[in-house]
């Protein structure tokens, strides 16, 4: 009896040592993968490629907004000023520059409807606490 209880305790200690706490990014990745697999034609064909933070799109939008702000005082006509203001409003409405949301790029391989293995990517949006907000296929 002592040997079996000792063996059980040893197995439990070995198993508990193997379980490492996951970092928040890893948890977010797994949550996004589970949601993505649910929408795939062949979820068993899913192969992870990469999961990276994606700041390029917002950086380009910020740069464009700054460029428009510098051009605005130099505009020579009322029509040109109006067009610049419209472009600035479109950028401000499309991108929430004050948002604390973070975008990630999830790249993967999976089989399509025809059975061919293709490279896919999705845009993963999370809040500052790494809670999944949105998963959008590119």
C-alpha positions, 0 to 999 in steps of 0.5 A: 500500500505504501509503495503504490501511494508513493508511486502515485505521489511521484507521478503527480509530482512529475506531471505537475512539474511539466505543467508550466504556466503559459504567458498571455500571448501564448494563451491568446494564440491558442484561443485564436487557433481554436476559433480559427480551426472551427472555421477551417474546411479540414481542421486536422490539416492545420499547421502553425506558422507564426504569430507576431505583433502587427503594427505596420498598418496603424503606423502607416495610417499615423504617418499618413495622418501626420503628412496630411496635417503638415500639408493642410496649412499649405493648401492653396484652395478651399477645395484642396483644404476640404479634400485633406480634411475629408481624408483626415476624417476617414483615417480617424474614423477607420483607425482608433489611434487612442485605442489600447487594442493590439493587432497580431498576425497569425499565419498558418497552413491548412487544406482548402476545399480542393484538398490543397495545402495553402498558406493562410493568415488572420488578423487577431485583435486583442485588448491590453489584457490579451483577451481576444476581441476579433479574428479576421481572415485576410 
